[in-house]
């Protein structure tokens, strides 16, 4: 392998993992910075600040905010409750220590089961009960130190997330949404292939459906973090929920199209609808892929005129089949298939128009935020 080719391949692999590399860099900086601050402040158990800083740094600022809030609330609850138990419940012998651990853990375990944001509370409470911390410096001082160190770790983690190669959740959401739309283009092509008796379609479906579900879940998770960024006034980007809802509606439309395309069209029908189906396939594929690029870069969406014309032409051809004497000799199932396909495509038209509008909103807000 030539040296320039090796460099090019290595650069391509690094570029494909750029988001992961940025996250790794933020985590490393957060942990190192937290360690340095604890040494400057001479904190007795500074490793808790370091651990918290590493835990808090997430893939996006919104995710870091969520992790920081959960880490602080769980630590505060565990430190207070565990400190009270350590101060007032005897635990000088192994038996009494075991009983006090039960008392310290059970209520907080119930709280964590009901509210996952408090999942670190039982751990903090347990640490308060076990030597050497609770016995060496006393339960009250231990609780105060724990909260201060976790708070410091939260602050360091959030500062690094905000200022070191920050990744906004809205960007992660639109990238995941772009992936969904791109996969939808592949899925639509498979459905057209099934209508025209392409034998490769069914095998492709087994891969595409799990990929689309995974991308949708990723987009939905990022939208929750994006909402948290909006509520914290870290961004003025539009509400992410409409985009996610529209993606799921488009997904449902494609499922309906897939059901209508579960078997090839009869030869007389395909001969009549084939040209309009080909044009619809070409324009839909181009529109979806251009839309995916617009979402990824948060740019204005493409125009849908060619898609609209192709869909109208298909609708006209499908309607004209009703007066075709040759087609009337076909089974009723063929007419049902054409009707179901036409109905699903109309629903797809409406929801795709909504998706274009949501993309336009995102592009407009980006232009305001980045003049």
C-alpha positions in Angstrom: 0.0 0.0 0.0 1.5 3.4 -1.0 2.2 5.8 1.8 -0.3 8.6 0.6 -3.0 5.9 0.3 -2.4 4.8 3.9 -2.7 8.4 5.1 -5.9 8.9 3.1 -7.5 5.8 4.6 -6.4 6.7 8.1 -7.8 10.2 7.6 -11.1 8.7 6.4 -11.4 6.4 9.5 -10.6 9.3 11.8 -13.1 11.5 10.1 -15.8 8.9 10.4 -15.2 8.8 14.2 -14.7 12.6 14.7 -17.6 12.9 17.1 -16.3 10.1 19.2 -12.8 11.6 19.2 -14.2 14.9 20.3 -16.1 13.3 23.2 -13.0 11.4 24.3 -11.0 14.6 24.3 -13.7 16.4 26.4 -13.8 13.6 28.9 -10.0 13.6 29.2 -9.8 17.4 29.7 -12.7 17.3 32.2 -11.0 14.6 34.3 -7.6 16.2 34.2 -9.0 19.7 35.0 -11.0 18.4 37.9 -8.0 16.7 39.3 -5.9 19.9 39.0 -8.6 21.9 40.8 -8.9 19.4 43.7 -5.2 19.6 44.2 -5.3 23.4 44.2 -8.1 23.4 46.8 -6.5 20.5 48.7 -9.8 18.5 48.9 -9.5 15.4 51.1 -11.3 13.1 48.7 -10.8 14.9 45.3 -11.2 11.7 43.3 -15.0 12.1 43.6 -14.8 15.4 41.7 -12.7 13.7 39.0 -15.1 10.8 38.7 -18.1 13.2 38.5 -16.5 15.3 35.9 -15.9 12.3 33.7 -19.4 11.0 34.3 -21.0 14.4 33.5 -19.4 14.9 30.1 -21.8 13.4 27.5 -22.1 13.5 23.8 -24.0 16.8 23.8 -24.4 19.8 26.1 -28.0 18.8 26.9 -26.8 15.3 27.9 -24.2 16.9 30.2 -26.8 19.0 31.8 -29.0 16.0 32.5 -26.1 14.0 33.9 -25.0 16.9 36.1 -28.5 17.4 37.5 -29.0 13.7 38.2 -25.5 13.3 39.7 -26.0 16.3 42.0 -29.5 15.5 43.1 -28.7 11.8 43.8 -25.5 12.7 45.7 -27.3 15.4 47.8 -30.1 13.0 48.7 -27.7 10.1 49.5 -25.3 12.3 51.4 -28.0 13.9 53.6 -29.8 10.6 54.3 -26.7 8.5 54.7 -25.2 11.2 57.0 -28.2 11.2 59.2 -28.2 7.4 59.4 -24.4 7.4 60.1 -24.9 10.0 62.9 -27.9 8.6 64.7 -28.0 4.8 64.0 -25.4 2.8 65.9 -23.0 0.9 63.6 -20.0 0.1 65.8 -20.2 -3.6 65.3 -20.5 -5.7 62.2 -24.1 -6.6 63.1 -25.2 -3.1 63.7 -23.3 -1.9 60.7 -25.2 -4.4 58.6 -28.5 -3.3 60.0 -27.7 0.4 59.4 -26.7 -0.4 55.8 -30.2 -1.9 55.3 -31.8 1.2 56.8 -29.6 3.5 54.7 -30.1 1.6 51.4 -33.7 0.4 51.2 -35.6 3.8 51.1 -33.2 5.3 48.6 -33.3 2.1 46.5 -37.1 2.6 46.3 -36.6 6.2 45.4 -34.1 5.3 42.6 -36.4 2.7 41.3 -39.2 5.2 41.0 -37.1 8.1 39.8 -33.9 7.0 37.9 -32.5 10.5 38.4 -31.6 9.4 41.9 -29.8 6.2 41.0 -26.6 7.4 42.6 -28.3 8.2 45.9 -28.1 4.6 47.3 -24.4 4.4 46.4 -23.6 7.7 48.1 -25.6 6.7 51.2 -23.7 3.4 51.3 -20.3 5.2 51.1 -21.3 7.3 54.0 -21.8 4.2 56.1 -18.6 2.4 55.3 -15.2 3.0 56.8 -13.0 4.9 56.6 -14.9 8.0 55.4 -17.8 8.0 57.9 -15.7 7.1 60.9 -12.5 9.1 60.1 -13.9 12.6 59.7 -17.4 12.2 61.0 -20.7 11.9 59.1 -21.5 15.6 58.8 -18.1 16.6 57.5 -18.1 13.6 55.2 -21.5 14.6 53.8 -20.4 18.2 53.2 -17.1 17.1 51.5 -19.0 14.6 49.3 -21.5 17.3 48.1 -18.8 19.9 47.5 -16.6 17.5 45.5 -19.6 16.3 43.4 -20.6 19.9 42.8 -17.0 20.8 41.7 -17.0 17.8 39.4 -20.4 18.9 37.9 -19.1 22.4 37.3 -15.9 21.2 35.6 -17.8 18.7 33.5 -20.3 21.4 32.3 -17.7 24.0 31.6 -15.7 21.5 29.5 -18.9 20.5 27.7 -19.8 24.1 26.9 -16.4 25.4 25.8 -14.3 22.5 24.6 -15.5 21.3 21.2 -19.1 21.7 22.2 -21.6 19.4 20.6 -25.2 20.7 20.6 -27.9 18.2 20.9 -29.9 19.9 18.1 -27.0 19.1 15.8 -26.9 15.5 16.9 -30.7 15.3 16.4 -30.6 16.7 12.9 -27.8 14.4 11.9 -29.8 11.4 13.2 -32.9 12.7 11.4 -30.8 13.0 8.2 -29.8 9.4 8.6 -33.5 8.4 9.0 -34.5 10.3 5.8 -31.6 8.8 3.8 -32.6 5.3 4.9 -36.2 6.1 4.0 -35.0 6.8 0.4 -33.4 3.3 0.4 -36.6 1.8 1.7 -38.8 3.5 -0.9 -36.5 2.2 -3.6 -37.0 -1.3 -2.2 -40.8 -0.9 -2.2 -40.8 0.2 -5.9 -38.6 -2.8 -6.6 -41.1 -5.1 -5.0 -43.9 -3.6 -7.1 -41.9 -4.3 -10.2 -40.9 -7.9 -9.1 -37.3 -7.1 -8.1 -36.1 -10.2 -6.2 -33.5 -8.2 -4.2 -36.0 -6.2 -2.2 -37.0 -8.6 0.6 -33.4 -9.2 1.6 -32.7 -5.5 1.8 -35.8 -5.0 4.0 -34.3 -7.2 6.7 -31.4 -4.8 7.1 -33.2 -1.5 6.5 -35.9 -1.7 9.1 -33.6 -2.3 12.1 -31.3 0.6 10.9 -34.3 3.0 10.6 -35.5 2.0 14.1 -32.1 2.6 15.5 -31.7 6.0 13.8 -35.2 7.1 15.0 -34.3 6.1 18.6 -31.1 8.1 18.4 -32.9 11.1 17.0 -35.6 10.9 19.7 -32.9 10.6 22.5 -31.1 13.7 21.0 -34.4 15.6 20.9 -34.8 15.1 24.6 -31.4 16.5 25.2 -32.1 19.4 22.8 -35.2 20.2 24.7 -33.1 20.4 27.9 -30.8 22.9 26.1 -33.7 25.0 25.1 -35.1 25.0 28.7 -31.7 26.1 29.9 -31.6 28.9 27.4 -28.4 27.5 25.8 -30.0 27.7 22.3 -32.8 29.4 20.5 -33.3 26.5 18.1 -37.0 25.5 17.4 -38.8 22.9 19.5 -37.5 19.5 18.4 -40.6 17.6 19.1 -42.5 18.4 15.9 -39.6 17.1 13.8 -39.5 13.8 15.7 -43.3 13.4 15.4 -43.1 14.0 11.7 -40.3 11.5 11.2 -42.5 8.9 12.9 -45.5 9.8 10.7 -43.4 9.4 7.6 -42.2 6.1 8.9 -45.8 5.0 9.4 -46.6 6.1 5.8 -43.7 4.0 4.5 -45.0 1.0 6.4 -48.3 1.4 4.7 -46.6 1.7 1.3 -44.7 -1.4 2.1 -47.8 -3.3 2.8 -49.3 -2.2 -0.5 -46.1 -3.2 -2.2 -45.9 -6.7 -0.6 -46.5 -8.4 -4.0 -45.7 -7.4 -7.6 -48.3 -5.5 -9.6 -50.1 -7.7 -12.3 -48.5 -7.3 -15.7 -51.3 -5.3 -17.3 -51.3 -2.9 -14.3 -47.5 -2.6 -14.3 -47.5 -1.9 -18.1 -49.9 1.0 -17.5 -48.4 2.4 -14.2 -44.7 1.4 -14.9 -43.6 4.8 -16.4 -45.3 6.9 -13.7 -43.9 4.6 -11.0 -40.4 5.0 -12.5 -40.7 8.8 -12.5 -42.1 8.8 -9.0 -39.2 6.6 -7.8 -36.6 8.9 -9.3 -38.1 12.1 -8.0 -38.8 10.7 -4.5 -35.3 9.3 -4.2 -33.8 12.7 -5.2 -36.1 14.6 -2.9 -35.4 12.5 0.1 -31.6 12.5 -0.4 -31.5 16.2 -0.9 -33.7 16.6 2.2 -31.3 14.4 4.2 -28.4 16.7 3.2 -30.4 19.8 4.1 -31.1 18.3 7.6 -27.5 17.3 8.2 -26.3 20.8 7.4 -29.4 22.6 8.7 -29.9 24.3 5.3 -33.1 25.2 3.4 -34.9 22.1 2.1 -35.2 21.3 -1.6 -38.3 22.1 -3.6 -40.8 19.3 -4.1 -42.3 20.3 -7.4 -40.9 17.4 -9.4 -42.1 14.9 -6.7 -45.5 16.5 -6.7 -45.8 16.3 -10.5 -44.7 12.7 -10.5 -47.2 11.8 -7.8 -50.0 13.6 -9.5 -49.2 11.7 -12.7 -49.2 8.4 -10.9 -52.6 9.3 -9.3 -54.0 10.2 -12.7 -52.8 6.9 -14.2 -54.2 4.9 -11.3 -57.6 6.6 -11.6 -57.6 6.0 -15.4 -57.3 2.3 -14.7 -60.9 2.2 -13.6 -62.2 2.6 -17.1 -59.7 0.2 -18.7 -61.6 -2.9 -19.8 -58.5 -5.1 -19.7 -57.7 -4.3 -16.1 -61.3 -5.0 -15.1 -60.7 -8.7 -15.9 -58.1 -8.8 -13.0 -59.0 -10.0 -9.5 -60.4 -7.6 -7.0 -57.2 -7.9 -5.0 -55.3 -6.0 -7.7 -57.7 -3.0 -7.4 -57.4 -3.1 -3.6 -53.6 -3.0 -4.0 -53.7 0.0 -6.3 -56.2 1.8 -4.0 -54.1 1.1 -0.9 -50.9 2.3 -2.7 -52.6 5.5 -3.8 -53.9 6.2 -0.4 -50.6 5.6 1.3 -48.7 7.8 -1.2 -51.2 10.6 -0.5 -50.5 10.3 3.2 -46.8 10.2 2.4 -47.2 13.4 0.4 -48.8 15.3 3.3 -46.3 14.2 6.0 -43.3 14.7 3.7 -44.6 18.3 3.1 -44.7 18.7 6.9 -41.1 17.3 7.2 -40.0 19.9 4.6 -41.6 22.6 6.7 -39.9 21.5 9.8 -36.6 21.5 8.0 -37.3 25.0 6.7 -37.9 26.1 10.3 -34.6 24.6 11.4 -32.7 26.3 8.6 -34.3 29.7 9.3 -33.4 29.5 13.0 -29.9 28.6 12.2 -29.6 31.6 9.9 -30.7 33.8 12.8 -28.3 32.2 15.3 -25.4 32.3 12.8 -25.6 35.5 10.9 
